[in-house]
Amino acid sequence: MGTLMLLSAAMTYSVAGIFMKLSLGLTRPLPSVLAFCVVIPGIYLQTLAMRQTQLSISYFLVIGFEAILAFAFGMWLFDERLSSQKLMGLGLILLGTLFLQERF
């Protein structure tokens, strides 16, 4: 259950990142407000999950999965390009995330 909440937190942080990008440096009011509104449920989910997981592991999982999701959203919504270097970096993030799982 804790891992699911951490993945959900990562998803909300990634969606907040989309609104941050759309806010153009907090110069557009609606995306700016939406970024703040979307990040709050992520904080809530991560806080609840931290009851069941170690601090260092919970942060790494959230940041790792958020990076992977942000990259996917960037390719899908903002026409960002995939390169072999980016793919290798994403693979290392995923591998590190897997190694941190105590059940791996």
VMD Tcl script that draws the C-alpha trace (Angstrom):
set ca {
  {0.00 0.00 0.00}
  {2.84 2.40 0.80}
  {4.45 1.89 -2.60}
  {1.14 2.56 -4.35}
  {0.76 5.81 -2.44}
  {4.32 6.81 -3.35}
  {3.65 6.09 -7.02}
  {0.46 8.15 -6.79}
  {2.41 10.98 -5.17}
  {4.94 10.82 -7.99}
  {2.10 11.03 -10.53}
  {0.61 14.09 -8.86}
  {4.03 15.78 -8.70}
  {4.51 15.05 -12.40}
  {1.12 16.57 -13.24}
  {2.06 19.57 -11.12}
  {5.25 19.79 -13.18}
  {3.17 19.99 -16.36}
  {1.31 22.96 -14.90}
  {4.61 24.52 -13.82}
  {5.83 24.27 -17.41}
  {2.57 25.73 -18.71}
  {2.75 28.57 -16.16}
  {5.81 30.01 -17.96}
  {7.65 30.75 -14.73}
  {4.49 31.51 -12.73}
  {3.52 34.29 -15.14}
  {0.23 32.65 -16.21}
  {-2.28 32.62 -13.32}
  {-4.38 29.52 -14.05}
  {-1.55 27.00 -14.60}
  {0.30 28.55 -11.64}
  {-2.63 28.02 -9.29}
  {-3.25 24.52 -10.67}
  {0.39 23.58 -10.02}
  {0.02 24.48 -6.35}
  {-3.38 22.77 -6.08}
  {-2.15 19.52 -7.65}
  {1.01 19.26 -5.57}
  {-0.92 19.29 -2.26}
  {-2.50 15.83 -2.75}
  {0.97 14.53 -3.63}
  {2.32 15.83 -0.33}
  {-0.60 14.20 1.47}
  {-0.05 10.82 -0.23}
  {3.69 10.87 0.37}
  {3.19 11.80 4.02}
  {0.79 8.89 4.54}
  {3.11 6.48 2.76}
  {6.02 7.53 4.95}
  {4.26 5.87 7.88}
  {5.09 2.53 6.23}
  {8.39 3.23 4.43}
  {11.80 4.55 5.31}
  {12.42 8.24 4.66}
  {15.32 7.72 2.26}
  {13.53 5.03 0.28}
  {10.27 6.97 0.02}
  {12.04 10.06 -1.31}
  {14.09 8.11 -3.81}
  {11.04 6.22 -5.08}
  {9.00 9.39 -5.49}
  {11.80 11.34 -7.14}
  {12.79 8.42 -9.37}
  {9.30 7.66 -10.58}
  {8.52 11.36 -10.91}
  {11.55 11.76 -13.18}
  {10.44 8.84 -15.36}
  {6.87 10.14 -15.55}
  {8.02 13.70 -16.22}
  {10.16 12.47 -19.07}
  {7.23 10.52 -20.54}
  {4.93 13.54 -20.21}
  {7.60 15.76 -21.77}
  {7.83 13.52 -24.81}
  {4.05 13.21 -25.09}
  {2.97 16.79 -24.40}
  {5.98 18.98 -25.19}
  {7.60 17.09 -28.06}
  {10.79 16.42 -26.11}
  {13.15 13.99 -27.83}
  {14.52 10.67 -26.66}
  {18.26 10.13 -26.93}
  {20.44 7.18 -25.99}
  {21.92 9.20 -23.13}
  {18.46 10.03 -21.74}
  {17.36 6.43 -22.14}
  {20.44 5.23 -20.23}
  {19.74 7.73 -17.46}
  {16.14 6.60 -17.18}
  {17.32 2.99 -17.05}
  {19.70 3.80 -14.20}
  {16.92 5.53 -12.28}
  {14.65 2.53 -12.74}
  {17.41 0.10 -11.76}
  {18.21 2.12 -8.63}
  {14.54 2.19 -7.70}
  {14.31 -1.58 -8.04}
  {17.41 -2.15 -5.91}
  {15.97 -0.05 -3.10}
  {12.94 -2.29 -2.83}
  {13.54 -4.60 0.11}
  {11.60 -7.40 -1.56}
  {13.72 -7.33 -4.76}
}
mol new
graphics top color blue
foreach p $ca { graphics top sphere $p radius 0.5 }
foreach p [lrange $ca 0 end-1] q [lrange $ca 1 end] { graphics top cylinder $p $q radius 0.2 }
display resetview
